[in-house]
Amino acid sequence: MRRTTLYLEPDLEVMVKLEAMRSSRSMAEVLREALRTYLSTRRPQIPPGAGGFDSGETQTAERAEEVLGELGYAEEPR
């Protein structure tokens, strides 16, 4: 576990302290649980541009060498 500093607004600090006292846990435990719950419910966002370019080709991976050759990146013979 790593230590970090978190700045809380006064009203949020009071709410965390009250929950810690109510549940007989430390503030750190309450905050870890809250962060874990929040982050586990969020859907990961797709990176910008992902899926934005559809070549219409479905077998590019199988034809990688051929495609590279067409683009001028053919492997030099040894």
N, C-alpha and C positions, 0 to 999 in steps of 0.2 A: 504494500500500500504506500502511496506517496502523499506527502503533505502538501497542501495548497492553502492559499488565503482567499477568502470569499468576503466581499463587502456586501452587507445586507442593509436595506432600508430599515429604519427603526420598527415600523409596524410588522415587517416580515420577520425580523429578529424575535419580536414578542411572540408571534404565532409559532415559530419554530421552538422557542423555549417552552411554550405552553404544551405543545405536542410532546416534546421530550419528557416533560414532567408527567403528563398524563399517561404516557406509555412506559415510563420508567426506563428510558433509554437516553443516550447522550445526544446532544444536538448533531454531532457528526453522523451518528447512525440514522437519525431522522432525515438529514440532508442527503445522505447516500441513497437511502431508500426512495426518497422523492425524485432524485435525479435518475435513478435506475428505472423507476416506473415511467417517468416522463419520456425518457429516451427510448425505452422499449416500445412505446406506443406510437412513436413517430415513424412515418414511412420514409425510407431513404429517398432523396431526390435524385432524379436522373441527371447526370452531368449535362451542362448546356451543350447543345449540338448533337447529343446522342440520338440516333435514329433520324436525324435531319437530312441524311444523304442516302438515298436508296438508288443503287445502281441498277436495280432490276435483276442482277445476277444472283443466283442462289448457290453456285458451286465455286465461288472465288477461292476458297481455301483449298479445294481439291486441285484447282488449276493455278496455284500460286506461281510456279515456275513459268508457266506459259504467259500469265498476266505480266509478270516482271519483265519477261523478254519483250513483250509488246510495248512496254513502257521504256525500253532501252536499258533495263537493268539486268540483262542476261548475265549469268555467271560466265566468266572467262574460262575457256578450256585450259586444263593444266598440262 
